[in-house]
């Protein structure tokens, strides 16, 4: 099994990364919600365009952050912090 990149971090750095990724996730979800809302409004006013599919690009960033946050939480659970 592949070693996690977070396994090399100290306990303090791991907890700091968890807080950072948690805040990052919240910010990304809020930004994504605003993008989706704007895309719907623009699509209804002007029709289908580039901005309609623009939020789909940012969904991948949210998933990448979610995967990293899960890895951090697994490592925290393994260390029983």
Beta strands, then each sheet from edge to edge (+ up, - down):
end
